[in-house]
Amino acid sequence: MRNLTRMMYVSRVSGGVGEDELKQILESARRKNKELKVTGVLCGGGGHFIQVLEGEQEDLFRLYGDILNDRRHYDSVLIGVAPIKQRLFGSWSMGYLSNPPEVMEVRRKELLAVWQGRSEAAELLTLVKRFLEQLGQGTA
Ligand SMILES: Cc1cc2nc3c(=O)[nH]c(=O)nc-3n(C[C@H](O)[C@H](O)[C@H](O)COP(=O)(O)O)c2cc1C
């Protein structure tokens, strides 16, 4: 695949979006991502989404356009986009990780600080890996 790319964004969950809507999001995401050979993970909790997407750059940008227009979330901030040699989520058309509100709050703040330049600019790969490790540990 040419121009294999990874991107990450944070957003806020719209009012009224619950388990049913989340199920629908994941169903359509998994179906479409398989077609597009897009992989990644969606993290949710405490009214926040954090998503990592991997795939061909043009497909990702087009998809992100659709995702931005999706009323089930808002306030999306693109944290980073980077070329990659290999995927971290090769076996996940779209994994879902549910996290406690306080964990999501802290991770979101850290990511926004990177985007705003208030934190040392980290390489996206490092950022995503650290993010996942911390989520795995479930520490706030
Ligand atoms: C937080 C969030 C994450 C999403 N992630 C994806 C995704 O990874 N892939 C995808 O195809 N759609 C995703 N969607 C859904 C898209 O916004 C859109 O509804 C979908 O691509 C439209 O699919 P359709 O072509 O079947 O109408 C996401 C929506 C939200 C709110």
The ligand as a Gaussian input file, in Angstrom:
#p B3LYP/6-31G(d) Opt

LIG

0 1
 C      -16.318000       8.685000      16.822000
 C      -16.660000       8.116000      15.480000
 C      -15.769000       7.261000      14.845000
 C      -16.053000       6.732000      13.600000
 N      -15.152000       5.910000      12.998000
 C      -15.407000       5.428000      11.776000
 C      -14.483000       4.597000      11.107000
 O      -13.414000       4.260000      11.599000
 N      -14.818000       4.132000       9.869000
 C      -15.997000       4.444000       9.271000
 O      -16.246000       4.003000       8.160000
 N      -16.893000       5.205000       9.891000
 C      -16.642000       5.700000      11.118000
 N      -17.571000       6.483000      11.745000
 C      -18.869000       6.669000      11.093000
 C      -18.802000       7.707000       9.998000
 O      -18.880000       8.990000      10.576000
 C      -19.956000       7.517000       9.021000
 O      -21.157000       7.409000       9.711000
 C      -19.795000       6.277000       8.195000
 O      -18.522000       6.223000       7.627000
 C      -20.841000       6.295000       7.062000
 O      -20.881000       5.031000       6.535000
 P      -21.823000       4.717000       5.293000
 O      -20.966000       4.943000       4.076000
 O      -22.184000       3.295000       5.516000
 O      -22.986000       5.652000       5.346000
 C      -17.289000       7.035000      12.976000
 C      -18.174000       7.887000      13.618000
 C      -17.884000       8.424000      14.857000
 C      -18.862000       9.327000      15.532000

